[in-house]
Amino acid sequence: MSIVIEKMQLRGYTDIKEGPLPVLRNKDEHLNVDYEENIPNDIACGFGKFSGFRVLPYKMQNHYKRSTDLTEVKTIVYENEILKATFLPEYGGRLYSLYNKEKGKELLSVNPVFQPANLANRNAWFSGGIEWNVGHYGHSFLTCEPVFFAICKNTNEEEFLRMYEYERVKSVFYQIDFYLPQNADYIVTYVKIINPYVEDTSIYYWSNTAVSELNNARVFSGTSDVVYIKPNIDKGGKTRNSMAYGQLPELEGIEGDVSYPRNFKRSNEYFFQNKKESEYPWEAVVYNDGYLFYDCSTRPLTYRKMFCWGTHKGGTKWQEFLSHENEERYVEIQAGIFPTQLHSDVLKGKSEIEFMQIFGLKNLNDCDMAYSSYDNAKEYINNEIYTKEWMIKLAKYQSQMKDMSLHPIKDVISKGKGWGALELKRAKKDCFEIDISSMDFVKESIGIEQEYWLKLLKKEQLLDDECNLNIVSGSFMIDQKWLKHLDAAIKNEDNNNALERHILNKAIIYSENNMNVKALDVLMSNLAEESTVIYLRTLGAQLAKNDNLDKAIEYYEKAYEKIAQVDIEYFEEDFIGEFMELLIKMNKASKIWEIYQNRLEAGESITEEMNLCVGQAAAELGYWEVIAQIIEKSNIERIREGNTILVELWFKKQIHDSGTISFEEARRILTPPNHIDFRMV
């Protein structure tokens, strides 16, 4: 058994950079979800709870490109006699590979390239392996962020791995222990999510495992009852999805036996509604070569999910886009603590959630049984996994892993960022004890991002080069516990630039805690002639959040007039893109065109995000040749999952050029260029 740090070479792009703008959360903290009448009430009432878009205090990770160059990635390799587990500590702790040395077989879908794409809460995401999504609906805020890894020892003096971090949106500490027992052909994980504070917080957790969907893959769990996406096609040919309830293997609105992911023509997902009292919930994928990949867990990790891209053009396009046209096709099997990923709930103050999850591979005794009728096959798979011997082992591991989760860290072998260490300092300063003795947020993790906040705690004056927000890309907080430290700094500050930085951060904390009137009052009452661009822009963003778009435009324009004063990487292009999106909402195509022309004349870059807005403005103004140029020259790198703006513009141009064809007919009979067509339905 060994744990070593290594380097791995992949083709792709790993130098993901953050944008400088604080992107405010949606005004509504919940999401509206369409669902059918057959959804049980206990599930329906929780749809969208605490699932509204938010990203602060994190910044967007929206600066990357497509590349085939060789790049180096840090790995942590943990192996026993049979399994070799490879983790990516600088990318959310992704379990990149789980390789069975004895069988010469990879358990997971391993992406041969590292290619970010716009699918996560913060934008950048990559496919493959097992992802650990803690905190909020969507791909984790930390999925492309370094996290802590450490070596621990159990009571038998065996080494095991611990991944841990402080999640700043929900203010929770979490750890995941990884254990490879001697001669085991499975990996045991133990998750603990801790809310050490008096206040409640909302919480979300889903593990996301990519495995092959080829070789006649078939998916099972402990129940045939599922919540799924039911596609409804309107008269214009557009799909209007809603959540529905059904029983596998056939679901209303979808053709064929959907226990086979390759039977889906279009992207879809379903959530297995295992009973809450299930002792060891499970999910499995069987293959026609006789292998079975499985995961099983303890409560409350009860629910399971299947996601597939579908075999249609758009789904295939996305799989190729994420893997540089690799021929592998993956399906995601996922495990969560609530009925669907559109559900979250409250984690009480001074409480924690903990559970075990095991991933492994088995040889089926009778492969044909796995392809028999769905109910018979499901029962057979259940019995293959849950032998009497395995049930005894599960009970033993559950007790053992619970004990191991309390063991101290022996050696920190990879560091995350310094936010956990800073939070412990803040708590100590505020005379609040946080008991997380199983985690070690080493002081060396504190870096430049935390310096401003550390100085607030120490009541130190900011240096001149830390003050001016036209040249400093600041970091942000959303925890109200920082308000008193900001107020103390504001009271004693005589440097106007430093004062502005404190006030901006105070307004952001108010805004992110849905105190939108207070946030606006703070920003308006401290507005000055010399206010920086980010201050004016954030005032505009708060006005837009408060549904005052006319006034929001006014402050975005003021910021735009001062944009030359800013010397911060990516600021101008992010701001212009955001400004243009607001102008689209306000139907101000002429202003977008003016900005576009000014940038062309000045020889300044037009980003992919700007081009989408310019194209929409061009359609409004009747500049059809510009649309043709944008489509022809589009170098798509960061298109958002579900974004079909370029395809819609192409259809509009065909309709204009034809003069007779309707939009509905165009969608039915015309095929957009492949390089812009990412439609998932």
C-alpha positions as CSV (number, residue, x, y, z in Angstrom):
1,M,0.0,0.0,0.0
2,S,1.4,3.4,-0.9
3,I,0.5,7.1,-1.2
4,V,2.7,9.2,-3.5
5,I,2.6,12.6,-5.2
6,E,3.3,12.4,-8.9
7,K,2.9,14.5,-12.1
8,M,0.8,13.4,-15.1
9,Q,1.0,14.8,-18.6
10,L,-2.2,15.4,-20.5
11,R,-3.1,17.3,-23.6
12,G,-5.4,20.3,-22.9
13,Y,-5.5,23.5,-20.9
14,T,-5.1,23.7,-17.1
15,D,-4.3,27.4,-16.6
16,I,-7.8,28.5,-15.7
17,K,-8.0,32.1,-14.6
18,E,-10.6,34.0,-12.6
19,G,-12.6,37.0,-13.8
20,P,-12.3,40.1,-11.5
21,L,-16.1,41.0,-11.2
22,P,-18.3,40.1,-8.2
23,V,-21.3,38.4,-9.8
24,L,-24.3,39.0,-7.6
25,R,-26.7,36.1,-6.8
26,N,-30.2,35.9,-8.2
27,K,-32.8,37.9,-6.3
28,D,-34.9,34.8,-5.7
29,E,-33.0,32.2,-3.6
30,H,-35.3,29.4,-5.0
31,L,-35.8,28.2,-8.6
32,N,-39.1,27.8,-10.3
33,V,-39.4,24.2,-11.6
34,D,-42.1,23.0,-13.9
35,Y,-43.4,19.6,-12.9
36,E,-46.3,17.2,-13.8
37,E,-49.3,16.5,-11.6
38,N,-48.1,12.9,-11.0
39,I,-45.1,14.0,-8.9
40,P,-45.7,13.0,-5.2
41,N,-46.4,16.0,-2.9
42,D,-43.4,15.4,-0.7
43,I,-41.1,15.7,-3.7
44,A,-43.0,18.5,-5.5
45,C,-42.9,20.8,-2.5
46,G,-39.1,20.8,-2.4
47,F,-38.4,21.5,-6.0
48,G,-36.0,24.5,-6.5
49,K,-35.5,25.1,-2.7
50,F,-32.4,27.1,-2.1
51,S,-31.3,26.4,-5.7
52,G,-31.2,29.9,-7.2
53,F,-28.0,30.9,-9.0
54,R,-25.2,32.2,-6.8
55,V,-21.4,32.2,-7.0
56,L,-20.0,34.8,-4.5
57,P,-17.8,34.9,-2.5
58,Y,-16.0,33.0,-5.3
59,K,-15.2,34.6,-8.6
60,M,-16.1,33.2,-12.0
61,Q,-13.5,30.9,-13.6
62,N,-14.2,32.0,-17.1
63,H,-10.8,32.5,-18.7
64,Y,-9.4,29.5,-20.5
65,K,-9.1,28.2,-24.0
66,R,-9.2,25.1,-26.1
67,S,-5.7,23.5,-26.5
68,T,-4.1,20.3,-27.6
69,D,-0.7,21.2,-26.0
70,L,0.8,19.0,-23.5
71,T,0.3,20.2,-19.9
72,E,1.3,18.8,-16.5
73,V,-1.1,18.0,-13.7
74,K,-0.3,17.2,-10.1
75,T,-1.7,13.9,-8.9
76,I,-1.9,11.9,-5.7
77,V,-1.7,8.2,-6.3
78,Y,-3.1,5.8,-3.6
79,E,-2.9,2.1,-4.3
80,N,-3.1,-1.3,-2.7
81,E,-2.4,-4.7,-4.2
82,I,-5.3,-4.5,-6.6
83,L,-6.5,-0.9,-7.1
84,K,-4.7,2.2,-8.1
85,A,-6.6,5.5,-7.4
86,T,-5.4,8.7,-9.0
87,F,-6.6,12.0,-7.5
88,L,-6.3,15.6,-8.8
89,P,-5.8,17.7,-5.7
90,E,-5.7,21.0,-7.6
91,Y,-9.0,20.4,-9.3
92,G,-11.5,19.7,-6.5
93,G,-10.0,16.4,-5.5
94,R,-11.4,14.7,-8.6
95,L,-10.9,10.9,-8.5
96,Y,-9.5,10.9,-12.0
97,S,-8.9,7.2,-12.4
98,L,-9.7,4.0,-10.5
99,Y,-7.7,1.2,-12.1
100,N,-7.9,-2.5,-11.3
101,K,-4.4,-3.8,-11.7
102,E,-5.3,-7.4,-11.4
103,K,-7.9,-7.3,-14.1
104,G,-6.2,-4.7,-16.2
105,K,-9.4,-2.7,-16.2
106,E,-10.3,0.9,-15.6
107,L,-13.5,1.3,-13.5
108,L,-14.2,5.0,-14.5
109,S,-14.5,7.0,-17.7
110,V,-11.1,8.6,-17.9
111,N,-10.9,11.7,-20.0
112,P,-7.6,11.5,-22.0
113,V,-7.5,15.3,-22.2
114,F,-8.0,18.2,-19.7
115,Q,-10.4,20.5,-21.4
116,P,-12.4,23.0,-19.4
117,A,-15.9,24.0,-20.7
118,N,-18.7,26.2,-19.4
119,L,-20.9,23.8,-17.4
120,A,-20.2,24.6,-13.7
121,N,-21.5,27.3,-11.3
122,R,-18.3,29.2,-11.8
123,N,-18.1,28.3,-15.6
124,A,-15.1,26.0,-15.9
125,W,-15.7,22.3,-15.6
126,F,-14.1,19.1,-17.0
127,S,-15.5,15.6,-17.6
128,G,-14.5,12.2,-16.3
129,G,-13.8,10.5,-13.0
130,I,-15.6,11.1,-9.8
131,E,-16.5,14.6,-8.7
132,W,-17.5,15.6,-5.2
133,N,-20.2,18.3,-5.2
134,V,-20.7,20.0,-1.8
135,G,-22.7,23.1,-1.0
136,H,-24.9,24.3,-3.7
137,Y,-26.9,23.1,-6.7
138,G,-24.7,22.5,-9.7
139,H,-21.1,21.4,-10.3
140,S,-19.2,22.4,-7.2
141,F,-17.6,25.8,-6.6
142,L,-14.4,24.0,-5.9
143,T,-14.4,21.7,-9.0
144,C,-11.5,23.5,-10.5
145,E,-9.9,24.7,-7.3
146,P,-7.2,23.3,-5.1
147,V,-8.3,21.4,-2.0
148,F,-6.4,20.0,1.0
149,F,-5.2,16.4,1.0
150,A,-3.5,14.7,4.0
151,I,-2.3,11.3,5.0
152,C,-3.8,9.8,8.2
153,K,-3.4,6.6,10.0
154,N,-6.1,4.3,11.4
155,T,-5.9,2.2,14.6
156,N,-4.2,-0.6,12.6
157,E,-1.4,1.8,11.6
158,E,-2.7,1.7,8.0
159,E,-2.4,4.9,6.0
160,F,-5.4,6.4,4.3
161,L,-6.1,9.7,2.5
162,R,-8.2,12.6,3.7
163,M,-9.5,15.4,1.4
164,Y,-11.0,18.4,3.2
165,E,-11.9,22.0,2.7
166,Y,-14.0,25.0,3.9
167,E,-16.9,25.8,1.6
168,R,-17.5,29.5,1.7
169,V,-21.0,29.9,0.2
170,K,-22.7,27.6,2.8
171,S,-20.0,28.1,5.5
172,V,-19.5,24.4,6.1
173,F,-16.3,22.4,6.6
174,Y,-16.2,19.0,4.9
175,Q,-13.9,16.0,4.6
176,I,-13.9,12.9,2.5
177,D,-11.7,10.0,3.8
178,F,-10.5,7.4,1.2
179,Y,-9.5,4.0,2.3
180,L,-8.2,1.0,0.3
181,P,-8.3,-2.1,2.6
182,Q,-5.7,-4.7,2.0
183,N,-6.4,-6.8,-1.1
184,A,-9.7,-4.9,-1.7
185,D,-11.0,-4.4,-5.3
186,Y,-13.1,-1.4,-4.1
187,I,-12.4,2.0,-2.5
188,V,-14.3,3.0,0.7
189,T,-15.1,6.7,1.2
190,Y,-16.5,8.5,4.2
191,V,-18.0,11.9,3.9
192,K,-18.6,14.3,6.8
193,I,-20.1,17.8,6.3
194,I,-20.0,20.0,9.4
195,N,-21.9,23.1,10.3
196,P,-20.0,24.3,13.4
197,Y,-22.0,27.5,13.8
198,V,-25.2,28.4,15.7
199,E,-26.9,29.5,12.5
200,D,-28.6,27.1,10.2
201,T,-27.4,26.8,6.6
202,S,-28.8,25.2,3.4
203,I,-26.9,22.2,2.1
204,Y,-26.5,20.1,-1.0
205,Y,-24.4,17.0,-1.8
206,W,-24.1,14.8,-4.9
207,S,-21.2,12.6,-5.9
208,N,-20.9,12.4,-9.7
209,T,-19.3,9.3,-11.3
210,A,-18.5,9.0,-15.0
211,V,-18.4,5.5,-16.4
212,S,-18.6,4.1,-19.9
213,E,-22.0,4.0,-21.5
214,L,-20.7,1.7,-24.3
215,N,-20.7,-2.1,-24.4
216,N,-24.5,-2.2,-23.9
217,A,-24.4,-0.4,-20.6
218,R,-27.5,-0.8,-18.4
219,V,-28.3,1.1,-15.3
220,F,-30.0,-0.1,-12.1
221,S,-30.7,1.0,-8.6
222,G,-32.8,-0.4,-5.7
223,T,-36.1,0.9,-7.1
224,S,-37.7,1.4,-10.5
225,D,-39.5,4.6,-9.3
226,V,-37.9,7.7,-10.8
227,V,-38.3,11.4,-11.2
228,Y,-37.2,12.3,-14.8
229,I,-37.3,15.0,-17.4
230,K,-40.3,14.6,-19.5
231,P,-39.9,16.3,-22.9
232,N,-43.0,18.1,-24.2
233,I,-42.8,19.4,-27.8
234,D,-44.8,22.6,-28.6
235,K,-46.4,23.4,-31.9
236,G,-43.3,25.3,-33.0
237,G,-41.1,22.3,-32.5
238,K,-39.5,23.5,-29.3
239,T,-39.1,21.3,-26.3
240,R,-40.6,22.4,-23.0
241,N,-39.3,20.1,-20.3
242,S,-41.0,19.3,-17.0
243,M,-40.2,17.0,-14.2
244,A,-42.4,13.9,-14.1
245,Y,-42.7,10.6,-12.1
246,G,-42.5,7.2,-13.6
247,Q,-41.3,3.6,-13.4
248,L,-38.5,2.1,-15.3
249,P,-37.8,0.6,-17.8
250,E,-40.2,2.8,-19.9
251,L,-41.1,6.4,-19.3
252,E,-43.8,8.5,-20.8
253,G,-42.6,10.8,-23.5
254,I,-39.4,8.8,-24.2
255,E,-39.0,5.8,-26.5
256,G,-37.6,2.4,-25.6
257,D,-36.1,0.8,-22.5
258,V,-34.4,3.7,-20.8
259,S,-32.4,1.5,-18.4
260,Y,-30.0,1.6,-21.4
261,P,-28.6,5.1,-21.6
262,R,-27.8,4.7,-25.3
263,N,-31.6,4.4,-26.0
264,F,-32.0,8.1,-25.2
265,K,-32.0,10.1,-28.4
266,R,-31.7,13.4,-26.4
267,S,-30.0,14.5,-23.2
268,N,-31.9,13.4,-20.1
269,E,-31.7,12.2,-16.5
270,Y,-33.7,10.4,-14.0
271,F,-33.5,10.2,-10.2
272,F,-34.0,6.9,-8.4
273,Q,-36.4,7.4,-5.5
274,N,-35.0,4.8,-3.1
275,K,-36.9,4.5,0.2
276,K,-35.4,6.6,3.0
277,E,-35.3,3.6,5.2
278,S,-33.0,1.7,2.7
279,E,-30.1,0.5,4.8
280,Y,-27.5,0.4,1.9
281,P,-28.8,2.3,-1.2
282,W,-27.0,1.4,-4.4
283,E,-26.6,2.0,-8.1
284,A,-24.9,-0.1,-10.7
285,V,-24.0,-0.3,-14.4
286,V,-23.7,-3.7,-16.1
287,Y,-21.8,-4.4,-19.3
288,N,-22.0,-7.2,-21.9
289,D,-18.5,-8.3,-21.1
290,G,-19.7,-9.5,-17.7
291,Y,-18.5,-6.7,-15.5
292,L,-20.5,-4.7,-13.0
293,F,-19.6,-1.3,-11.7
294,Y,-21.4,-0.4,-8.5
295,D,-21.6,2.1,-5.7
296,C,-23.3,1.5,-2.4
297,S,-23.7,3.7,0.6
298,T,-25.2,4.3,4.0
299,R,-28.0,6.7,4.8
300,P,-28.6,9.6,4.2
301,L,-26.9,9.2,0.8
302,T,-30.1,7.5,-0.4
303,Y,-30.9,8.9,-3.8
304,R,-29.3,8.0,-7.2
305,K,-29.3,9.5,-10.6
306,M,-28.5,8.6,-14.2
307,F,-27.5,11.4,-16.7
308,C,-26.7,10.8,-20.3
309,W,-26.0,13.2,-23.2
310,G,-28.1,11.2,-25.6
311,T,-27.2,9.8,-29.0
312,H,-28.5,12.8,-31.0
313,K,-26.1,15.3,-32.7
314,G,-26.0,17.8,-29.8
315,G,-25.2,15.2,-27.2
316,T,-22.5,13.6,-29.3
317,K,-21.1,17.1,-30.0
318,W,-20.8,17.9,-26.3
319,Q,-19.1,14.6,-25.5
320,E,-16.6,15.3,-28.3
321,F,-16.2,18.9,-27.2
322,L,-15.2,17.8,-23.7
323,S,-12.8,15.2,-24.8
324,H,-11.3,16.5,-28.1
325,E,-13.3,14.0,-30.2
326,N,-12.3,11.0,-28.1
327,E,-14.4,8.0,-29.0
328,E,-15.3,7.1,-25.4
329,R,-18.9,7.9,-24.4
330,Y,-19.8,8.3,-20.7
331,V,-22.8,8.2,-18.6
332,E,-23.0,9.8,-15.1
333,I,-24.3,7.8,-12.2
334,Q,-24.7,10.0,-9.1
335,A,-25.6,9.8,-5.5
336,G,-27.3,12.5,-3.4
337,I,-28.8,13.2,0.0
338,F,-32.1,14.7,-1.4
339,P,-34.6,13.4,-4.0
340,T,-33.2,15.3,-7.0
341,Q,-30.5,17.9,-7.7
342,L,-33.2,20.5,-7.7
343,H,-33.7,19.9,-3.9
344,S,-31.7,21.3,-1.0
345,D,-32.6,21.5,2.6
346,V,-31.4,22.9,5.9
347,L,-28.3,21.7,7.9
348,K,-29.0,22.8,11.4
349,G,-26.5,24.8,13.4
350,K,-24.1,22.8,15.4
351,S,-24.8,19.6,13.4
352,E,-23.2,17.4,10.8
353,I,-24.1,14.9,8.1
354,E,-21.9,11.8,7.6
355,F,-22.2,8.7,5.4
356,M,-20.1,6.0,3.7
357,Q,-19.9,5.3,-0.1
358,I,-18.1,2.5,-1.7
359,F,-17.1,2.1,-5.4
360,G,-16.1,-1.2,-6.9
361,L,-16.1,-3.7,-9.8
362,K,-17.5,-7.2,-9.9
363,N,-17.7,-10.1,-12.3
364,L,-21.2,-11.2,-12.9
365,N,-21.9,-14.9,-12.5
366,D,-24.6,-14.9,-15.1
367,C,-24.3,-11.9,-17.5
368,D,-27.5,-12.9,-19.4
369,M,-29.5,-12.3,-16.2
370,A,-28.4,-8.7,-16.2
371,Y,-30.1,-8.3,-19.6
372,S,-33.4,-10.1,-18.7
373,S,-36.6,-8.3,-17.9
374,Y,-35.9,-5.2,-15.9
375,D,-37.4,-6.3,-12.6
376,N,-35.7,-9.7,-12.7
377,A,-32.4,-8.1,-13.7
378,K,-32.7,-5.5,-10.9
379,E,-33.3,-8.2,-8.3
380,Y,-30.4,-10.3,-9.7
381,I,-28.0,-7.3,-9.6
382,N,-29.1,-6.5,-6.0
383,N,-28.3,-10.1,-5.0
384,E,-24.9,-10.0,-6.8
385,I,-23.9,-7.0,-4.8
386,Y,-25.4,-7.7,-1.4
387,T,-24.1,-11.2,-0.5
388,K,-24.2,-12.2,3.1
389,E,-20.4,-11.7,3.3
390,W,-20.7,-8.2,1.8
391,M,-23.4,-7.2,4.3
392,I,-21.1,-8.1,7.2
393,K,-18.2,-6.1,5.7
394,L,-20.4,-3.1,5.2
395,A,-21.4,-3.0,8.8
396,K,-17.7,-3.4,9.8
397,Y,-16.6,-0.6,7.4
398,Q,-19.3,1.7,8.6
399,S,-18.1,1.5,12.2
400,Q,-14.4,1.6,11.2
401,M,-14.8,4.6,8.9
402,K,-16.7,6.6,11.4
403,D,-13.9,6.0,13.9
404,M,-11.2,6.8,11.2
405,S,-13.0,10.2,10.4
406,L,-12.0,11.4,13.9
407,H,-8.3,10.5,13.6
408,P,-5.9,13.4,13.3
409,I,-3.9,14.2,10.3
410,K,-0.4,12.9,10.1
411,D,0.9,14.9,7.1
412,V,-0.6,17.5,4.8
413,I,0.6,16.6,1.3
414,S,-1.3,19.1,-0.8
415,K,-2.7,22.5,0.2
416,G,-6.0,24.3,-0.7
417,K,-6.4,28.0,-0.5
418,G,-6.2,30.0,2.7
419,W,-9.9,30.6,3.4
420,G,-10.2,27.8,5.9
421,A,-7.2,29.1,7.9
422,L,-8.5,32.7,7.7
423,E,-12.0,31.6,8.9
424,L,-10.4,29.9,12.0
425,K,-8.5,33.1,12.7
426,R,-11.8,35.1,12.4
427,A,-13.6,32.8,14.7
428,K,-10.8,33.0,17.3
429,K,-10.8,36.8,17.0
430,D,-14.6,36.7,17.6
431,C,-14.2,34.3,20.6
432,F,-16.0,31.5,18.9
433,E,-14.6,28.0,19.1
434,I,-14.7,25.8,16.0
435,D,-14.0,22.1,16.6
436,I,-12.6,20.6,13.5
437,S,-9.6,18.7,14.9
438,S,-9.7,16.2,12.0
439,M,-8.7,18.9,9.6
440,D,-5.5,21.0,9.4
441,F,-5.8,24.3,7.6
442,V,-2.1,25.1,7.8
443,K,-1.2,28.8,8.2
444,E,1.1,28.5,5.1
445,S,-2.0,28.3,3.0
446,I,-2.8,31.9,3.6
447,G,-1.8,34.0,0.6
448,I,-2.4,37.2,-1.2
449,E,-6.2,36.7,-1.6
450,Q,-6.6,36.6,2.1
451,E,-4.3,39.5,3.0
452,Y,-7.0,42.2,2.9
453,W,-9.2,40.3,5.2
454,L,-6.4,39.4,7.6
455,K,-5.5,43.0,7.9
456,L,-9.1,43.8,8.8
457,L,-8.9,41.3,11.7
458,K,-5.6,42.8,12.8
459,K,-6.9,46.4,12.4
460,E,-3.9,47.2,10.1
461,Q,-3.9,50.0,7.6
462,L,-4.0,49.1,3.9
463,L,-1.0,50.0,1.8
464,D,-1.7,52.4,-1.1
465,D,-1.3,49.6,-3.7
466,E,-4.0,47.6,-1.8
467,C,-6.6,50.3,-2.0
468,N,-7.3,51.5,-5.5
469,L,-9.9,49.2,-7.0
470,N,-9.0,50.4,-10.5
471,I,-5.7,48.5,-10.1
472,V,-6.4,45.9,-7.4
473,S,-8.5,42.8,-8.1
474,G,-10.1,42.3,-4.7
475,S,-11.5,39.2,-3.0
476,F,-14.9,39.0,-1.5
477,M,-16.9,37.7,1.5
478,I,-20.6,37.0,2.0
479,D,-20.6,36.0,5.7
480,Q,-22.3,38.6,7.9
481,K,-19.8,37.9,10.6
482,W,-17.4,40.1,8.7
483,L,-19.7,43.1,8.9
484,K,-18.5,44.3,12.3
485,H,-14.8,44.1,11.1
486,L,-15.7,46.2,8.0
487,D,-17.7,48.7,10.1
488,A,-14.7,49.1,12.5
489,A,-12.4,49.7,9.5
490,I,-14.8,52.2,7.9
491,K,-15.1,54.1,11.2
492,N,-11.3,54.5,11.4
493,E,-10.4,54.9,7.8
494,D,-9.1,58.2,6.3
495,N,-7.9,56.8,3.0
496,N,-10.7,57.3,0.4
497,N,-9.6,54.4,-1.7
498,A,-9.5,52.0,1.3
499,L,-12.8,53.4,2.4
500,E,-14.4,52.6,-0.9
501,R,-13.1,49.0,-0.8
502,H,-14.6,48.5,2.7
503,I,-17.9,49.9,1.6
504,L,-18.1,47.9,-1.6
505,N,-17.4,44.7,0.4
506,K,-20.1,45.7,3.0
507,A,-22.6,46.2,0.2
508,I,-21.8,42.8,-1.3
509,I,-22.4,41.0,2.0
510,Y,-25.8,42.7,2.3
511,S,-26.6,41.8,-1.3
512,E,-25.7,38.2,-0.9
513,N,-27.8,37.9,2.2
514,N,-30.8,39.2,0.3
515,M,-30.7,42.6,2.1
516,N,-30.9,44.3,-1.3
517,V,-32.3,47.6,-0.1
518,K,-29.5,47.9,2.4
519,A,-26.9,47.0,-0.2
520,L,-28.2,49.7,-2.5
521,D,-28.4,52.3,0.3
522,V,-24.8,51.7,1.2
523,L,-23.6,52.0,-2.4
524,M,-25.7,55.1,-3.2
525,S,-24.9,57.0,0.0
526,N,-21.2,56.6,-0.6
527,L,-21.1,57.4,-4.3
528,A,-18.5,60.0,-5.2
529,E,-17.2,61.7,-8.3
530,E,-14.0,59.6,-8.0
531,S,-15.8,56.3,-7.5
532,T,-13.9,53.5,-9.3
533,V,-15.2,51.5,-12.3
534,I,-15.9,48.4,-10.2
535,Y,-17.9,50.4,-7.7
536,L,-20.0,52.0,-10.4
537,R,-20.5,48.7,-12.1
538,T,-21.5,46.9,-8.9
539,L,-24.0,49.7,-8.1
540,G,-25.4,49.1,-11.6
541,A,-25.6,45.4,-11.0
542,Q,-27.4,45.9,-7.6
543,L,-29.9,48.2,-9.3
544,A,-30.5,45.6,-12.0
545,K,-31.0,43.0,-9.2
546,N,-33.5,45.3,-7.7
547,D,-35.3,45.4,-11.0
548,N,-34.4,49.0,-11.8
549,L,-32.9,48.4,-15.2
550,D,-33.1,52.0,-16.5
551,K,-31.1,53.3,-13.5
552,A,-28.7,50.3,-13.8
553,I,-27.9,51.2,-17.4
554,E,-27.0,54.7,-16.2
555,Y,-24.3,53.5,-13.9
556,Y,-23.0,50.9,-16.3
557,E,-22.6,53.8,-18.8
558,K,-20.7,55.8,-16.2
559,A,-18.4,52.9,-15.6
560,Y,-17.9,52.4,-19.3
561,E,-16.9,56.0,-19.7
562,K,-14.1,55.4,-17.1
563,I,-13.0,52.0,-18.3
564,A,-9.6,53.3,-19.5
565,Q,-8.7,53.9,-15.8
566,V,-8.7,50.2,-15.0
567,D,-5.5,48.2,-15.2
568,I,-6.7,44.7,-14.0
569,E,-6.4,41.6,-16.1
570,Y,-9.7,40.5,-17.8
571,F,-11.6,43.4,-16.3
572,E,-12.5,45.3,-19.5
573,E,-13.6,42.3,-21.5
574,D,-15.7,40.8,-18.6
575,F,-17.3,44.2,-18.0
576,I,-18.0,44.9,-21.7
577,G,-19.6,41.5,-22.0
578,E,-21.8,42.0,-19.0
579,F,-22.7,45.5,-20.1
580,M,-23.8,44.2,-23.5
581,E,-25.9,41.5,-21.9
582,L,-27.8,44.1,-19.9
583,L,-28.2,46.2,-23.1
584,I,-29.8,43.2,-24.8
585,K,-32.3,43.0,-22.0
586,M,-33.1,46.6,-22.5
587,N,-33.4,46.3,-26.3
588,K,-30.6,48.8,-26.8
589,A,-29.1,47.3,-29.9
590,S,-27.7,50.6,-31.2
591,K,-25.6,51.1,-28.0
592,I,-24.2,47.5,-28.4
593,W,-23.3,48.3,-32.0
594,E,-21.6,51.6,-31.0
595,I,-19.4,49.8,-28.4
596,Y,-18.6,47.1,-31.0
597,Q,-17.6,49.6,-33.6
598,N,-15.5,51.5,-31.2
599,R,-13.6,48.3,-30.2
600,L,-13.0,47.4,-33.8
601,E,-11.7,50.9,-34.6
602,A,-9.4,50.8,-31.6
603,G,-8.1,47.3,-32.6
604,E,-9.4,45.8,-29.3
605,S,-10.5,42.2,-28.8
606,I,-14.0,41.0,-29.3
607,T,-14.6,38.1,-27.0
608,E,-16.8,35.1,-27.6
609,E,-19.3,36.5,-25.1
610,M,-19.4,39.9,-26.8
611,N,-19.9,38.3,-30.1
612,L,-23.2,36.7,-28.9
613,C,-24.5,40.1,-28.0
614,V,-23.3,41.7,-31.1
615,G,-25.0,39.0,-33.2
616,Q,-28.3,39.6,-31.4
617,A,-27.9,43.4,-31.9
618,A,-27.1,42.9,-35.6
619,A,-30.3,40.8,-36.1
620,E,-32.3,43.6,-34.4
621,L,-30.7,46.2,-36.7
622,G,-30.8,44.1,-39.8
623,Y,-27.1,43.7,-40.3
624,W,-27.4,40.2,-41.7
625,E,-23.9,40.0,-43.2
626,V,-22.4,40.7,-39.8
627,I,-24.3,37.7,-38.5
628,A,-22.9,35.6,-41.3
629,Q,-19.4,36.7,-40.4
630,I,-19.8,36.0,-36.7
631,I,-21.1,32.5,-37.4
632,E,-18.4,31.7,-39.9
633,K,-15.6,32.9,-37.7
634,S,-16.9,31.7,-34.4
635,N,-14.2,30.0,-32.4
636,I,-16.3,28.4,-29.7
637,E,-14.5,27.8,-26.4
638,R,-16.7,28.9,-23.5
639,I,-20.3,28.4,-24.8
640,R,-22.7,27.7,-21.9
641,E,-24.4,24.4,-21.7
642,G,-27.9,25.0,-23.2
643,N,-26.9,28.3,-25.0
644,T,-28.4,28.2,-28.5
645,I,-28.0,31.9,-29.4
646,L,-25.7,31.3,-32.4
647,V,-28.1,28.6,-33.8
648,E,-31.1,30.9,-33.4
649,L,-29.2,33.7,-35.2
650,W,-28.4,31.3,-38.0
651,F,-32.1,30.3,-38.3
652,K,-33.1,34.0,-38.4
653,K,-30.6,34.7,-41.2
654,Q,-32.0,31.8,-43.2
655,I,-35.5,33.0,-42.8
656,H,-34.5,36.5,-43.8
657,D,-32.6,35.3,-46.9
658,S,-35.5,33.0,-47.9
659,G,-38.2,35.6,-47.4
660,T,-40.9,32.9,-47.4
661,I,-39.9,30.2,-44.8
662,S,-41.4,30.4,-41.3
663,F,-39.3,30.0,-38.2
664,E,-41.1,26.7,-37.3
665,E,-40.4,25.4,-40.8
666,A,-36.8,26.5,-40.7
667,R,-36.2,24.6,-37.4
668,R,-37.9,21.5,-38.9
669,I,-36.1,21.3,-42.3
670,L,-32.8,23.1,-42.0
671,T,-29.5,22.0,-40.4
672,P,-27.2,24.6,-38.7
673,P,-23.5,24.4,-39.2
674,N,-21.9,21.7,-37.0
675,H,-19.4,24.0,-35.3
676,I,-22.2,26.1,-33.7
677,D,-24.8,23.5,-33.1
678,F,-24.7,22.5,-29.4
679,R,-28.4,22.0,-29.0
680,M,-29.1,19.3,-26.4
681,V,-32.6,18.5,-27.6
